Each structure stands twice: as structure tokens, then as C-alpha cells.
């Protein structure tokens, strides 16, 4: 095989041409991302919501409630279909 430098009429690309080609490839790749971003902005995707994110948490029911005596916290019977019965003292020792 004959190296490119020794073939008549074929010259190696200059440094600026190689740099320009690489830069162009990066720009074309980034243009795809810019186009996607513009489409998403046009479709109004991802806009910040002006409502309180905790709106659905106003009616929080705690897992443990005081029993009738007020001495122990326990899981109420209505929630024992999802949780095993458990309790602990209301006052720390």
C-alpha cells in the first residue's frame, strides 16, 4: 500500500479542515437536541405548575393512633388489612 502522502494529487487534510469537520459534526449532533427542546417548548411540555404540590396531603391519616386508654399507639382495625397489628407505648420510658 502506498501512503496518502506519496500519492500524486491527494493531499492530507489541513488541520483547520479536520477541526472544522469535527466541529461541524458536534454542531449537527447538538442541533438535534436543540430541535427537540424547541418542539417540547412549543408543545408546552414541562411547564412549572402554579399550584401547591401538597394539595393532596391535607387529609393525612396517621398509621398509628392512640387507643381508647390513651397509653399506646396502635394500628387501627380499618388499616389492618394492609398492615400487621402493631403497637407501642405513648410515653417513652
FENLINSUL-V757433 format. One record per pair of residues at least 24 apart in sequence whose C-alpha atoms are under 10 Angstrom apart, sorted by sequence separation. I is the first residue (numbers start at 0). GAP is how many residues later the second one is. If there is no record, write none. Layout:
((I | GAP) (I | GAP))
//
This chain:
((63 | 24) (65 | 24) (64 | 25))
//
